[in-house]
Amino acid sequence: MKKRIFSLIALLSAMFITSCGEEATAPAQQTTPAEQTTATEQTSPEATTPEQTTPEATTPEQTTPEETTPGNTGTSDTTQEEEEYTYKFTIENVTDIAYDHAYVWYMDGDIGTPITADWPGDALSENALSFDITLDLEITNFHLKLNINGENETKEMSIEYTADTTYYYVGKDTMSLDPTLVSTANKYHMTLVNSSEEVYTHVYAYYMKDENAVELVGNWPGAPLTENQYVFDFEIEDEITSFTIILNNGAVEGAAQTENLTVNYKEDSTIYYIGNNVLSDTESGSGTTYVDYSFTITNVSDEVFDHIYVWTDAGAITGWPGDAFKNNTHEFKIQAEPGVEKFNVILNNQLTKTQTKDMFFAYTKDVVMYYIGQGQLSTDPNAKPQEAVKYKVTFVDASEAFDNIYLWQGGVQFFGAWPGTALVNHRAAIELEPGKYNVIFNGAIGQTGDLEFTFGAAETTVTFDGTNLHVN
């Protein structure tokens, strides 16, 4: 029994001594930095128990939010964010043309993305529009078109982006950093093709200014044809609606050449020489052939207009808004289809957005027509405008399918803006001057196409039967 008691005492003593030894060698207090680098050899298993680890190493209270917050991966997430770019610039119109909207976009590959509202874009304020936008794409160029409420737009223009810069529209489809650099150049592009059996090697071209010939493609004999064609691509200060060409076989005495042929300019079009001093808009000559016409229109009224738009019943002679007036007059030397007996005319003002009604005059060679006011032309510059005589016109929708009627002539709307005025018992009436008009019946189910009618000096009823108009 005594032997067992002594053995137990010895065992307890050994355990006490071992415990004291552990406190003396705890790695948290005694291990040097050099010894910590070989922790597998110097640190006892007991050193990794929770009781011996310092609180800073494991307690949640000491862990930074970046290490514990779900979804936050610290600096590694920053590298995945898309880079953003800010663009600040202004567009300003310094011309007299009354552009009131700008449509602006950039290209992302082959895709154009607008930074303005959909067409016609954003409205200008005091002729300017400023941008302050942020994109996730680096842009070097922006593209734009100025327009007048969706119409009469410029060609596509491009600006090379520089921060906090104002880009000025100086005219003639040109943007500039200098507002005083008003563009005076007019650009012309048209193709001539000799589709005849007659052989020519050159084309000479010119237009008349103050009774002087201004050459367009060099001195006689002009520019050489390439595979029987020539592309006119030039810029001049003058606005012209036509120019003269002579096809020829070079500066050799007696070489064959055509007569002076007038080309009625139409942008980016192709004109064909089909032989026998005839030009045509088709290669075979089966389309329209052209003959020369000359006339002058002068505004002697108190009404102010800066452009004149002219067309025949076969189509436009000048693109809208037409040619610019100079000193209230404009001389036309143009080509049109043979047999034109009258020309249609609208005078308009691009600054005030006003215009006359559709007018016309009977053509004779070199006739001078005077605009005397109130939508009237005369051969007498001293004539006074006559009070317009109007007649009642009643419109009837016999199909009973539509709710409204929209009526116009040129740029003048007679029942107000679209969709016009409401039909009452499928009818609407108005007093109009005799002439040609256009009408559209419309409503919840849709609309008709553009329907045209003409009436004379009498009270008239215009009936739509669901397909056609009938004028009685």
C-alpha positions as CSV (number, residue, x, y, z in Angstrom):
1,M,0.0,0.0,0.0
2,K,2.8,2.4,0.9
3,K,4.5,1.6,-2.3
4,R,1.4,2.6,-4.3
5,I,1.2,5.9,-2.4
6,F,4.8,6.8,-3.2
7,S,4.3,6.0,-6.9
8,L,1.3,8.3,-7.0
9,I,3.2,11.1,-5.4
10,A,6.0,10.6,-7.9
11,L,3.7,10.8,-10.8
12,L,2.0,14.0,-9.6
13,S,5.4,15.6,-9.1
14,A,6.5,14.7,-12.6
15,M,3.3,16.2,-14.0
16,F,3.9,19.4,-12.0
17,I,7.4,19.7,-13.3
18,T,6.3,19.1,-16.9
19,S,3.6,21.8,-16.6
20,C,6.1,24.3,-15.4
21,G,8.4,23.5,-18.3
22,E,5.6,24.2,-20.9
23,E,4.9,27.7,-19.5
24,A,8.6,28.5,-19.8
25,T,8.8,27.5,-23.5
26,A,5.5,28.9,-25.0
27,P,6.4,30.1,-28.6
28,A,4.3,33.2,-28.3
29,Q,6.7,34.6,-25.7
30,Q,10.1,33.0,-26.3
31,T,10.5,32.2,-30.0
32,T,12.8,34.7,-31.9
33,P,11.9,35.8,-35.5
34,A,14.7,33.5,-36.8
35,E,13.3,30.6,-34.9
36,Q,9.7,31.4,-36.2
37,T,10.8,30.7,-39.8
38,T,11.3,27.0,-38.9
39,A,8.1,26.6,-37.0
40,T,7.7,22.9,-37.8
41,E,11.0,22.3,-35.9
42,Q,10.8,24.9,-33.1
43,T,7.1,25.1,-32.2
44,S,5.6,22.4,-30.1
45,P,2.1,21.0,-30.9
46,E,0.7,22.6,-27.8
47,A,1.7,26.1,-29.2
48,T,-1.1,25.9,-31.9
49,T,-3.9,25.4,-29.3
50,P,-6.5,28.2,-29.1
51,E,-5.3,29.1,-25.6
52,Q,-1.8,30.0,-26.9
53,T,-2.7,31.9,-30.1
54,T,-2.9,35.7,-29.8
55,P,-6.4,37.3,-30.1
56,E,-5.3,39.5,-33.0
57,A,-4.7,36.5,-35.2
58,T,-8.1,34.9,-35.1
59,T,-10.9,36.9,-33.5
60,P,-13.5,38.2,-35.9
61,E,-13.4,41.6,-34.2
62,Q,-9.9,42.2,-35.6
63,T,-10.6,41.0,-39.1
64,T,-10.9,43.9,-41.7
65,P,-14.3,44.2,-43.5
66,E,-12.6,43.4,-46.8
67,E,-11.6,40.0,-45.6
68,T,-15.1,39.0,-44.3
69,T,-17.8,40.9,-46.2
70,P,-19.5,38.7,-48.9
71,G,-18.9,40.0,-52.4
72,N,-16.0,42.2,-51.5
73,T,-12.7,40.7,-52.7
74,G,-10.5,43.8,-52.1
75,T,-8.1,44.9,-54.8
76,S,-8.8,42.0,-57.1
77,D,-12.3,43.3,-57.8
78,T,-11.0,46.7,-58.8
79,T,-9.3,45.3,-61.8
80,Q,-12.6,44.0,-63.2
81,E,-14.4,47.4,-63.2
82,E,-15.0,48.9,-66.7
83,E,-13.1,52.2,-67.3
84,E,-15.2,55.2,-67.9
85,Y,-14.5,58.3,-70.1
86,T,-16.1,61.7,-69.8
87,Y,-16.7,63.8,-72.9
88,K,-17.4,67.6,-72.7
89,F,-17.9,69.6,-75.9
90,T,-20.2,72.1,-77.6
91,I,-21.7,72.4,-81.1
92,E,-22.6,75.9,-82.3
93,N,-24.2,77.1,-85.6
94,V,-22.7,80.4,-86.7
95,T,-24.4,80.6,-90.1
96,D,-27.7,82.3,-91.0
97,I,-29.3,79.0,-91.7
98,A,-31.9,78.3,-89.1
99,Y,-30.9,74.8,-87.9
100,D,-32.7,74.0,-84.7
101,H,-31.7,70.4,-84.0
102,A,-28.5,68.4,-83.9
103,Y,-28.3,64.6,-84.2
104,V,-25.0,63.3,-82.8
105,W,-23.6,59.8,-82.6
106,Y,-20.4,57.8,-82.3
107,M,-19.4,54.5,-83.9
108,D,-18.7,51.3,-81.9
109,G,-17.3,49.1,-84.6
110,D,-20.0,49.1,-87.3
111,I,-22.7,50.2,-85.0
112,G,-23.7,53.9,-84.6
113,T,-24.9,54.9,-81.2
114,P,-26.6,58.3,-80.7
115,I,-25.8,60.5,-77.7
116,T,-28.8,62.7,-78.5
117,A,-32.5,61.8,-78.7
118,D,-33.7,59.9,-81.8
119,W,-33.9,61.8,-85.0
120,P,-34.0,64.8,-85.3
121,G,-31.9,64.8,-82.2
122,D,-31.7,67.5,-79.4
123,A,-32.9,71.1,-79.9
124,L,-30.3,73.8,-80.1
125,S,-30.5,76.7,-77.5
126,E,-29.3,80.0,-78.9
127,N,-27.8,78.1,-81.8
128,A,-25.7,75.9,-79.5
129,L,-25.8,72.4,-77.9
130,S,-23.5,71.3,-75.1
131,F,-22.6,67.8,-74.1
132,D,-21.3,66.4,-70.8
133,I,-21.6,62.6,-71.0
134,T,-19.8,59.5,-69.6
135,L,-19.2,56.4,-71.7
136,D,-17.4,53.1,-71.1
137,L,-15.7,53.5,-74.5
138,E,-12.9,55.7,-75.6
139,I,-14.1,57.9,-78.6
140,T,-11.8,59.8,-80.9
141,N,-14.5,61.1,-83.3
142,F,-18.2,62.1,-83.1
143,H,-20.5,62.3,-86.1
144,L,-23.4,64.7,-86.5
145,K,-26.1,66.2,-88.8
146,L,-27.8,69.6,-88.2
147,N,-31.4,69.9,-89.4
148,I,-34.5,72.0,-89.2
149,N,-36.9,70.0,-87.2
150,G,-36.0,66.8,-89.0
151,E,-35.8,68.3,-92.5
152,N,-33.2,70.1,-94.7
153,E,-30.4,68.3,-92.9
154,T,-26.7,68.8,-93.6
155,K,-24.6,66.0,-94.8
156,E,-22.9,63.8,-92.2
157,M,-20.0,65.6,-90.6
158,S,-17.3,64.5,-88.2
159,I,-15.4,66.1,-85.4
160,E,-12.2,65.0,-83.8
161,Y,-12.8,65.0,-80.0
162,T,-10.8,67.3,-77.8
163,A,-12.0,68.0,-74.2
164,D,-13.9,71.3,-73.4
165,T,-13.9,72.4,-77.1
166,T,-16.5,74.3,-79.1
167,Y,-17.0,73.1,-82.7
168,Y,-18.6,75.6,-85.1
169,Y,-20.8,74.9,-88.0
170,V,-19.5,77.4,-90.6
171,G,-21.7,76.3,-93.6
172,K,-21.4,74.0,-96.6
173,D,-21.4,70.9,-94.4
174,T,-18.3,72.0,-92.6
175,M,-17.3,72.0,-88.9
176,S,-14.5,74.3,-87.7
177,L,-12.6,75.3,-84.6
178,D,-12.6,78.9,-85.9
179,P,-16.1,80.6,-85.9
180,T,-14.8,83.2,-88.3
181,L,-13.8,80.7,-90.9
182,V,-17.2,80.7,-92.6
183,S,-17.1,78.2,-95.5
184,T,-17.8,79.7,-98.9
185,A,-17.1,76.5,-100.9
186,N,-20.0,74.7,-102.6
187,K,-19.2,71.0,-103.3
188,Y,-20.3,69.3,-106.5
189,H,-20.2,65.6,-107.4
190,M,-21.6,64.1,-110.6
191,T,-20.7,61.5,-113.2
192,L,-20.7,61.8,-117.0
193,V,-20.8,58.7,-119.2
194,N,-20.4,58.6,-123.0
195,S,-22.7,55.7,-123.8
196,S,-22.9,56.6,-127.5
197,E,-21.0,55.1,-130.4
198,E,-19.3,58.5,-130.9
199,V,-15.7,58.5,-129.7
200,Y,-14.4,61.2,-127.5
201,T,-11.3,61.4,-125.4
202,H,-11.8,64.6,-123.3
203,V,-14.5,66.7,-121.6
204,Y,-14.3,70.4,-121.2
205,A,-16.6,72.0,-118.6
206,Y,-17.4,75.6,-117.5
207,Y,-20.1,77.8,-116.1
208,M,-20.9,81.5,-116.8
209,K,-20.3,84.2,-114.2
210,D,-20.8,87.9,-115.0
211,E,-20.6,87.0,-118.7
212,N,-17.2,85.2,-118.2
213,A,-16.6,81.5,-118.5
214,V,-15.3,79.8,-115.3
215,E,-13.5,76.6,-116.2
216,L,-14.1,73.6,-114.0
217,V,-11.7,70.9,-115.2
218,G,-8.8,72.9,-116.6
219,N,-8.1,74.6,-119.9
220,W,-9.2,73.3,-123.3
221,P,-9.5,70.4,-124.0
222,G,-10.3,69.7,-120.4
223,A,-9.9,66.4,-118.5
224,P,-9.4,63.0,-120.1
225,L,-12.2,60.4,-120.0
226,T,-11.4,57.1,-118.4
227,E,-13.3,54.2,-119.9
228,N,-15.7,56.7,-121.5
229,Q,-16.6,58.4,-118.3
230,Y,-15.6,61.3,-116.1
231,V,-16.4,62.1,-112.4
232,F,-16.9,65.8,-111.7
233,D,-15.8,66.5,-108.1
234,F,-15.1,70.1,-107.5
235,E,-15.6,73.0,-105.0
236,I,-16.4,76.5,-106.0
237,E,-17.7,79.6,-104.2
238,D,-20.6,80.1,-106.5
239,E,-23.9,78.2,-106.3
240,I,-24.8,76.9,-109.7
241,T,-27.7,74.7,-110.9
242,S,-26.1,73.9,-114.2
243,F,-22.9,74.0,-116.2
244,T,-21.8,73.4,-119.8
245,I,-19.7,70.6,-121.2
246,I,-18.1,69.9,-124.6
247,L,-17.0,66.3,-125.4
248,N,-14.0,66.5,-127.7
249,N,-10.9,64.6,-129.1
250,G,-8.2,66.9,-127.8
251,A,-6.5,70.1,-128.8
252,V,-6.0,69.1,-132.3
253,E,-7.2,71.4,-135.1
254,G,-10.3,69.9,-136.7
255,A,-10.8,67.2,-134.1
256,A,-14.4,66.2,-133.5
257,Q,-16.4,67.7,-130.7
258,T,-20.0,68.1,-129.5
259,E,-22.0,71.2,-129.3
260,N,-22.2,73.1,-126.0
261,L,-24.3,70.8,-123.8
262,T,-26.0,72.1,-120.6
263,V,-25.8,69.7,-117.6
264,N,-28.6,70.2,-115.1
265,Y,-26.7,69.6,-111.9
266,K,-28.2,66.9,-109.5
267,E,-25.9,65.8,-106.7
268,D,-24.3,62.3,-107.0
269,S,-26.3,61.6,-110.1
270,T,-25.1,60.2,-113.5
271,I,-25.8,61.8,-116.8
272,Y,-25.4,60.0,-120.1
273,Y,-24.3,61.3,-123.5
274,I,-26.3,59.2,-125.9
275,G,-25.2,60.8,-129.2
276,N,-26.3,63.5,-131.6
277,N,-25.7,66.2,-128.9
278,V,-28.3,64.7,-126.5
279,L,-27.9,64.1,-122.8
280,S,-30.1,61.6,-120.9
281,D,-30.6,60.3,-117.4
282,T,-30.5,56.7,-118.7
283,E,-27.8,54.9,-120.6
284,S,-30.1,53.6,-123.3
285,G,-31.7,57.1,-123.7
286,S,-35.1,55.5,-123.0
287,G,-35.4,57.7,-120.0
288,T,-35.6,61.5,-119.8
289,T,-33.7,63.5,-122.3
290,Y,-33.1,67.2,-121.6
291,V,-33.3,70.5,-123.4
292,D,-32.3,74.0,-122.3
293,Y,-34.5,76.4,-120.5
294,S,-33.7,79.9,-119.3
295,F,-35.8,82.3,-117.2
296,T,-35.3,84.8,-114.3
297,I,-37.4,85.3,-111.1
298,T,-37.2,88.5,-109.1
299,N,-38.8,89.3,-105.8
300,V,-40.2,92.9,-105.9
301,S,-42.5,92.6,-102.9
302,D,-41.9,93.6,-99.3
303,E,-41.9,89.9,-98.3
304,V,-38.4,88.6,-97.5
305,F,-37.2,85.3,-99.0
306,D,-33.7,83.9,-99.3
307,H,-34.2,80.8,-101.5
308,I,-36.3,79.8,-104.5
309,Y,-37.4,76.2,-105.2
310,V,-38.4,75.3,-108.8
311,W,-39.9,72.1,-110.3
312,T,-41.8,70.8,-113.3
313,D,-44.6,68.3,-113.2
314,A,-42.0,65.6,-113.9
315,G,-39.9,66.4,-110.8
316,A,-37.6,68.8,-109.0
317,I,-35.2,71.1,-110.7
318,T,-33.6,72.4,-107.5
319,G,-33.3,70.4,-104.3
320,W,-35.2,71.9,-101.4
321,P,-34.9,74.8,-100.3
322,G,-33.7,75.6,-103.8
323,D,-31.2,78.1,-105.0
324,A,-30.2,81.2,-103.0
325,F,-31.5,84.6,-104.0
326,K,-28.8,87.2,-104.6
327,N,-30.1,90.8,-104.5
328,N,-33.7,89.4,-104.6
329,T,-33.2,87.8,-108.1
330,H,-32.1,84.6,-109.6
331,E,-31.4,83.7,-113.2
332,F,-32.0,80.1,-114.2
333,K,-30.2,78.3,-117.1
334,I,-31.2,74.7,-116.7
335,Q,-32.0,71.5,-118.5
336,A,-35.4,69.7,-118.2
337,E,-37.5,67.3,-120.1
338,P,-38.7,68.5,-123.5
339,G,-42.0,70.2,-123.8
340,V,-42.2,72.0,-120.4
341,E,-44.9,74.6,-120.7
342,K,-44.9,75.8,-117.1
343,F,-42.6,75.9,-114.1
344,N,-43.7,75.6,-110.5
345,V,-42.2,77.9,-107.9
346,I,-42.0,78.3,-104.1
347,L,-40.1,81.2,-102.5
348,N,-39.0,80.5,-99.0
349,N,-37.0,81.9,-96.0
350,Q,-34.8,79.5,-94.2
351,L,-34.3,81.8,-91.3
352,T,-37.9,82.6,-90.5
353,K,-39.2,79.2,-91.9
354,T,-41.8,80.9,-94.0
355,Q,-42.7,80.3,-97.6
356,T,-45.2,81.1,-100.4
357,K,-47.8,78.8,-101.6
358,D,-47.2,76.8,-104.8
359,M,-47.1,79.1,-107.8
360,F,-46.5,78.6,-111.5
361,F,-45.8,80.5,-114.6
362,A,-46.1,79.8,-118.3
363,Y,-42.7,79.3,-119.8
364,T,-41.3,81.3,-122.7
365,K,-37.6,81.5,-123.5
366,D,-35.7,84.1,-121.3
367,V,-39.0,85.2,-119.6
368,V,-38.6,87.4,-116.5
369,M,-41.2,86.8,-113.7
370,Y,-41.7,89.1,-110.8
371,Y,-43.0,88.0,-107.4
372,I,-45.4,90.8,-106.4
373,G,-46.6,89.5,-103.1
374,Q,-49.5,87.5,-101.6
375,G,-48.4,84.3,-103.5
376,Q,-48.6,85.9,-107.0
377,L,-46.3,86.1,-110.0
378,S,-46.5,88.6,-112.8
379,T,-44.6,89.7,-115.9
380,D,-45.1,93.3,-114.8
381,P,-42.9,94.4,-111.8
382,N,-45.4,97.2,-111.1
383,A,-48.5,95.1,-110.9
384,K,-50.4,94.9,-107.6
385,P,-51.4,91.6,-106.1
386,Q,-55.0,90.7,-106.6
387,E,-57.3,89.7,-103.8
388,A,-57.5,85.9,-103.9
389,V,-60.8,84.4,-104.9
390,K,-61.7,81.3,-102.9
391,Y,-64.3,78.6,-103.3
392,K,-65.9,76.2,-100.9
393,V,-64.5,72.7,-101.1
394,T,-66.3,69.9,-99.2
395,F,-64.5,66.6,-98.5
396,V,-66.6,63.4,-98.0
397,D,-65.3,60.1,-96.7
398,A,-67.8,57.8,-98.4
399,S,-65.9,54.8,-97.0
400,E,-66.8,55.9,-93.5
401,A,-63.5,54.4,-92.3
402,F,-61.5,57.4,-91.1
403,D,-61.8,60.0,-88.4
404,N,-59.6,62.9,-89.6
405,I,-58.5,64.7,-92.8
406,Y,-55.1,66.3,-93.4
407,L,-54.8,68.8,-96.3
408,W,-51.8,70.6,-97.7
409,Q,-50.3,72.4,-100.6
410,G,-46.5,72.6,-100.7
411,G,-45.5,73.6,-97.2
412,V,-48.9,75.1,-96.3
413,Q,-51.3,73.1,-94.0
414,F,-55.0,74.0,-94.3
415,F,-56.5,71.8,-91.6
416,G,-53.7,72.3,-89.2
417,A,-50.8,70.0,-88.4
418,W,-51.0,66.2,-88.5
419,P,-53.5,64.5,-88.2
420,G,-55.5,67.5,-89.4
421,T,-59.1,68.2,-88.4
422,A,-61.8,65.8,-87.3
423,L,-64.5,64.7,-89.8
424,V,-68.0,65.5,-88.7
425,N,-70.5,63.0,-90.2
426,H,-67.6,61.9,-92.4
427,R,-67.3,65.4,-93.9
428,A,-65.2,68.6,-93.6
429,A,-65.4,71.9,-95.6
430,I,-63.0,74.7,-96.2
431,E,-62.6,77.7,-98.7
432,L,-59.6,77.4,-101.0
433,E,-58.1,79.1,-104.0
434,P,-58.3,77.0,-107.2
435,G,-55.3,74.8,-107.7
436,K,-53.7,71.4,-106.9
437,Y,-53.8,70.0,-103.4
438,N,-52.9,66.9,-101.5
439,V,-55.1,65.1,-98.9
440,I,-54.8,62.1,-96.5
441,F,-57.7,60.6,-94.7
442,N,-56.6,59.0,-91.4
443,G,-57.8,57.6,-88.1
444,A,-57.5,54.7,-85.6
445,I,-57.4,52.0,-88.4
446,G,-54.6,53.8,-90.3
447,Q,-54.5,56.2,-93.2
448,T,-54.7,56.5,-97.0
449,G,-51.8,57.3,-99.1
450,D,-51.1,60.8,-100.4
451,L,-54.1,61.6,-102.6
452,E,-53.9,64.5,-105.1
453,F,-56.7,66.5,-106.7
454,T,-57.1,69.7,-108.7
455,F,-60.2,71.9,-108.7
456,G,-61.2,75.0,-110.7
457,A,-63.1,78.2,-110.0
458,A,-66.3,76.7,-108.6
459,E,-67.7,75.2,-105.5
460,T,-66.5,71.6,-105.4
461,T,-67.1,68.3,-103.6
462,V,-64.1,65.9,-103.2
463,T,-65.3,62.3,-102.4
464,F,-63.1,59.4,-101.2
465,D,-64.7,56.0,-102.1
466,G,-62.2,53.9,-100.2
467,T,-59.8,53.7,-103.1
468,N,-59.9,56.9,-105.2
469,L,-60.9,60.5,-105.1
470,H,-63.7,61.9,-107.2
471,V,-63.9,65.7,-107.8
472,N,-67.4,67.1,-108.6
